[in-house]
Amino acid sequence: MKLARFDDQRLGVVLEEDVADVTAVLDHLPMRRWPFPPGDDLIGHLPALRPAIEAALPSAPRLPLAGRRWLSPVANPGKVVAAPVNYRKHIEESRADAGIHFGNEVSAIDRYALFLKATSSVVGAGEGIEIHHDDGRRTDHEVELALVIGRQARHVPMAQALSCVAGYLIGLDITIRGTEDRSWRKSLDTFTVLGPWLVTADAFGDPEAVDLRIAVNGEMRQDANTRDLIWSVARCISMASSAYTLYPGDVILTGTPEGVGPIARGDTLDAFIQGIGAMQVAVQ
């Protein structure tokens, strides 16, 4: 199943050429009182909601995919966990390009482990990317396979890690190059683009060998496969759970391959991941 948030906070199931509006199913979500428990309500209750979603499909209004404004499929991620330099060729290009490393030593993920991005940086494909600096600082694109945690988890063995996943989506980890800590440079508003929809884990299948790519203004920049990850998808989840309790709606970005490069206002990014599809994102 492909679940989407679109337009004015509508919930939809993406079909071949249409999206079925099943927003009414959200009435089945339990009412909560402050203080709210951690996690995203839709993701946390998705297993219980799926029968209602499937029952609503035959009579749900159908809208064309074209012209929709795609929001982040996860409305309330508790945290965004990211994997730095998790492809060997990206390590090589980072060491060779001063515009990327800025004099900092570049090591593999084994040295850095994981880092956090601000949840306020999350947007959907239809909301676009904002360039924040006009002082000549370089802002780069990074395409990554992203996943959404489906249940509370802590200290998860690698062999069980994929069972924690609600679904997969395309992630763009946007960054300003510089000397500051990467959590700061990657947490500006609009710097985590998620979408265009969430493909549930049962429909997606094995995440450890899928193609991913991105083009900027029609020029291919990144073209790789997750089989080349240094830390596998399962290892990223397991490692994250060793440090943080994972909750439904938490997002994990698994790292970007070689080919990162600068973007500027007016650019159009076309990202693709096998098993998910494509999303187009404007740079503002």
N, C-alpha and C positions, 0 to 999 in steps of 0.2 A: 504494500500500500504506500502511496505517496501522499503525505499530508502537507498542506500548505496554509500559511496565514497570508491574506492578501487584502488589498483595497482598505476598507475601513474596519479592520480587525475581523474579517470573515475567516471562517475555517472551511477548508475545502479538501476534497480528494481529487488528485490530478489523474485524469484519464488520458487517452491518446491525444485528443485535440481539444478537450474541454476540461474545466474544473467543476466538479459537483459541489455546490454550496451546502454544507451540512452544519452550518453554524448553530442551528437549533439544538443539536446534540449537546452543546455546551451547557444547556439547562440541567443536564444530568450531573454536572460537577457539584460536589458538596459545597455548601456555604461555609465560609471560614470566618472566624473572629480573631482579631488581633490579640496577642502576637501570632503572626502567621508561621506555621512550621516551615522548615527549609524545603526547597524544591519547587519545580514548576508543576502546577496542578494538572494541566493537560497531559504532560508526559508521565507524571506519577500515576494517573488514573487511566492511562491509555489501554492497558489490557482489559479493564472492565468496560471501557467505552467502545471498544472495537465492535462488539455485536450491535450496538445501537447505531454506530456509524454505517456499518454494512447494511443494516435494515433500512436506513434512511436513503441510501444511494438510489434505488429505483425511482423515487419520486422527487429527488433533490433537484433544484433548478440547475441547469447547465449553462456555463458561461464560457466563451472562447478564451483560450490561454492568452492570446494576443490582447494587449491593452490592459492587462492586470498589473497592479503595483504590488510586487512581491515583498513581503515583510520577512523578518527573521522567523523561521519555523518555530523557534523556541522564544517564547515571550519573556520568560523570567529565569534566565540561567543564573544559578547560584554562584557559579564561578566558571571562568574560562581558563583551562590549563593548556599550555602550549609546549611543544618539543623543539628546542633549538638545534640547528645544524645536524639534522637527522638523516641526511643523504651524503655519502662520501664526496660526490662530485661538487656538491654545494660547499663542502668544507674547502675543497681545492680552489673554487672560484672566489670564495671569501678571502682566502689567504692571498690570492693574486691581485685582488682589486682593492686599492686603498680607499675607493669610494664606498666600499662595504665595511672594511675592518677599522678604518679611522685610527690605525696605529695600535689597536687592541689585538692581543693574541687570540687566534681562532683555534679552538679545540673541538673534539667530537662531543656528542651528547653525553657520553659516559662521565665527562668531567663536570658538565653543567647540570645534569639531570633536567628537571622541568621548571617552568616559570609560570606566573599568573598574569593574565591581562584583565584590565578593568571591564566589568560587565557593561558599563556605560558606553563602551566602544562598539557594542553589537548593533548591527543594522542588517536589513535585508537587501537583496539585489536591487529592488526598486527604489531604495533610498539614496544610493550613490555613496561615493567616497569624497570627502572634503580634503583639499590641500590646505594645510594650516600655516605653512611658512612661505613667505615670499622673499626670503633672505638668501636664496641659492642653495638651501639645504635639500638634499636628495630624498625624495619619497619613493619607496620601492613597492612593487607588488610581490606577493608570495602566495602561490596557490597550494592548497593542502587538502587532503582528505580529513574531514572533521566527523566527529561522532557525538552522539548525545547519550548520556547515561540514563538508563531506564528504571533503576532501582537503587536503594541505598546499599552501599558496599564499602567495606573496609578490609584491608589486607587480603586482597583477592589474588589467588595464585594465577599465574599466566594461563594455565590450562582451563581456568574457568572465566577468564577475563571477558571474552567476547559475549558470554551469556548475560553480562550486565548492560549491554548496549540496546537502547531503544531503536536507534536508527542512525543513518549516515546522511551527510550532506556535503556540499562544496564549502570550503572555507577559504577566505582570502585574509591573510595575515599581513596587513599593511604596516609599513615601518618607516620612520624617519631615520636616516643614517646619522651617526654621531657618536659621541663618547659617553653619553648617559646610559644608565642601566636599561637593558632591553625592555623590561616591563614598562618603563616610562615611555620609551620611544614607540612602543607598539600599542599603547592604551589610549591614544587620542580618540576623540569622538569619530565614529564611522570607520575605525581601523580594524574592525573584525566584521567582515561581511559573511553572512551565513545564508545558504539557500541552494537553489531557489525553493526547494521543498525538502521535507524529511522522508527518506526512503526507509521504511521499517526494516529491521535487521533480517526478518524472515524473507523479505522480498529481495534484499540486497545480496545476501550470501557472504562468501569469503572476502574479507577486505584486504587480504595480504598480497594480492596480485592484481590490482586494477590500474588501468591507465588514467593519468591525469595530465591536463595541459591548460595553457592559457595563452591567448594572443592579445596584443595591444594594437589597436587600429589595424587589425588584420595581419600583423606581423607575429609569427609564432615565437614565443619567448621561452616557455617551459614545456617540456614534453617528456614524461617519465612514467614509471610504474612503481607502485608501493612495494613490490618485491625487493626494491633496492633500499628500503628503509634500514637504518642501522639498528634502531630499536623497532621491533614489529609493533603493529597496532595493539596486539595483546600485551606486549611488554609495557607500552606507554600507559595503558589502563592499570595494569598491576602496580607499576611504580607510583602512579598518581594516588592509588588507593593506599599505598604504604605511608603516605604523608598526610593525606586528607580523607575525611569521610566523604564519599561521593554520594550525591543526591540526584533524584530524577531531574533532568533538565540541565545538569552540569555538562559543559562542552569540553571536548578534548581535541585540539589541533595536533596532528601527528607529524608535522614537519614539512618543509618545502624542498623540492629538488633544485638542481642547478638551473640557471637561466633567469634569475631574478634581475630586475632592471627598473629604471626610473619611470614614473608616470607623472603626468601634468594635467592641469585643467583642460577640459575639452576632449581628453582621451576616452576611448571606449574599450573596456576589458571584456573579452569573451572567454569564459572558463568552462571546462568540461571535465567530468569524471565519469568513467565507465560505470554503468549501473544506476547513475543518478540522472545524468543529462547535462544540459548546458544552462548557463546563466550569463546575462549581459549586464554589466555594471558601468555607469557613467561616472567620470571623475569631474568634480566641480571645483 
